[in-house]
Amino acid sequence: MTPDEELALISTIRSNEPWRFDELVSSHQGKLFGFLLGMMRNRQDAEEITQEAFLSAYRNLSRFEGRSSFYTWLRRIAYNLAIDLQRRHRTAEKADPHWIAQSLAESDDGPDTSLMKVEIHDIVRGALDRLGADARSIILMRDIQALDYGEIAEILEVPIGTVRSRLHRARNELRALLLKEHQELFESMLDRDPLTKETRG
């Protein structure tokens, strides 16, 4: 579905065919679930927030102004819901042991082109699990989901410069964790991998 076709569909949903919202769900559900699974690290929570985000988007569709894509707007709703849930359930958080592999499978980039190498995903998963939610989610958005800085800025509602600085700090945290426990395996990789280097573009 092209952006123009999606805007036309949204207009139709608003006017007289609300049942066609299911088409938006079908178009974006898989990507949104993958994004949330990376944040939540738990399939049940990701499924719950996915459903809540679509419901909120449907109820507030009249507020969608079209300045960003529908999916960017939807992702911002989902991100805020996920952060709220994590804050409420911080002490009871339980990670799904396969969340990185599943989130990669749902992302637009396949495992072969992702910065996360399949053969080391268990180690990287463990390091990411020890990061805070904000650091983990910004790495997910940029380095797994391959969002551009403008999209991330819209989701987080911060300037692009803030996105760059937060991402730089998060990558450095991840680098330190990986090198602390797996120096020989990761040292040469991290020196050339933008996942853990300062953003240049």
N, C-alpha and C positions, 0 to 999 in steps of 0.2 A: 504494500500500500504506500503510495507516494504521500509526501506531506500535504499536497493540495487535496488529494483524495481523502486523507484523514480529516482535514479541516471541514470538507464537505460532509463527511459522515457525522462529525460532531454537530454540525449545524442541523442535520436531519434528525439526529437523536434529540436535540433540544426542542425542535419544533413539533414533530408529530410521530416519531418512531423510536420511542425510548428503548424498545426491546433490542434494537440494533447495537446497543452498548456491548452486547456479547461479542461483537466483532472486534471491538477494541481489546476486550479481555483475551480473546484468542490470539490477537496479534502480539500482545506484550506480556502475557502471563509467564511464559517460560523465562524470558530475560529478567523480569522483575523478581521471580522466585530465586534465580541464581544470584542476583545482586544481594537479596536479603539473606540468603543462606550463608554467604560470605560474611555478612555482618553479624548475624545471630549465632551462627555455628550450630544450629539446632534445627532439624527439619520441621518439627512441629511448630516452633515459633515462627519460622520463615513462612510456612503455609498460612498460619494465622494472620500474620501481618500482610501477606499478599492479598488475602481476602478483604481485610479491613481497608487496605489502601484502595482497592477497586471500589469498594462500597463508598468510601469517602469521596473518591473522584466522581462517582455517579451522582451523589447527593450535591456535590459542589460544582457540577459541570458548568453551571451558568457563570461561575467565577473564572473559568479558563479563558484567558484573553488572547491566546495564540501568539504571544511574544516569544515563547519557546515552543519546542515540540511537545505534544501531549505526553510522550514518554518521559521527557525531562521533568515536566510538571508532576506526573504520577510518581516518579522516583523521589522527588522532593517530599511528597506526602508520605511515601513509604519510609523514607529515611527518618523523618520526624517521629513516626509511629514506632519505629524500631528503637530509636534512642529512648523514647518514653518507656517502652517495655523493659529495656535493659536496665534503666534506672530503678524501675519498680522491683525487678527480680534479680538484681545484681548478685545477691548472696546465694541464689538458688540456680544460677546459670549452669547449664550442662551442655558441653559441646558434643556435636555429632562428629564421630571420628573420621568421617569422609567428606567433610564440608568443602575442602578445597577442590578435590576432584570433581564433586558435583557442581560447584559454582563455575569451575572451568568448563564443564560440559554444557552449561547453560549460557555461557558467554558467547559473544560473536566470534572471538578468536578461538580456534581449536587448540588443544593441548600442545600440538607441535609448534605453533607459533607463539604461544604464551610465554611470558617471562618465567613462569613457574614450570620447571621441568618435571615431567611426570615421575621420573625415577627418584627425585628427591623431595617429592611433595610432602611425605610424612614428616621429614625433618623441618621443612619450612612451616608446615601446619603447626607443629609444636611451638615454634618461635612466634608465629603470629598469634597463637592462642594466649601467649604471655603478654602481648601488647595490650594497651588500653583500647577501648571500643573506638575512640576517635582515630587513633593511629591505624588500627587495623582496617577501619572502613575506608580511610583515604587511600591506603595502599590497594585495597580491593578495587576502588573506583578507578584509580589511574592505571595500575599495573596488571590487573586481571580483567576488569571490564573495559579497559582502554578508553575511558571517558576523557574528553579534552578538558583543559583547565577551566574553560568557560562553563561547561556543563557542571563540573564539580562546584564551581563558585555559585551557580544557581541553586544547586541542591543544598549546599551548606549556608547559602545566603551570606557569603563573605566575599571580599574582593579577591581577584585572581592572585594578587601578591600574597595574601594570607594563605591561599591554597598551596602556593609554591613553598612557603616557609614551613607549613604544617607537614607537607609531604616530605620535605627534606629532613625534618626532625624524625618523622616516622621511619623513613628508610635508614637513617643512622641508627635508630633503636634496633631495627631488625638486623642490620649488619652486625652490630655489637653482639646480639644474642647468638647469631649464627657462628660468628668467629670464636666466641667464647667456648663453644662446645664442639665445633666441627671445623676448626681452623684449616686443616689441610684440604678438606673437601671443598670449602667455599672460598678460600682466599683468592685464588686466581680468577674464579668465576665472578666474585663480587667486584674485583678491580675493573672488570669490563662490562658488568651488567648494570643498566640504568635503574634497575629496581632498587639498588642501594647506593646510587650515586646522586649527586646534586643535579637537579633538573636543569637542562640546558635549553629546552625549547618548548 
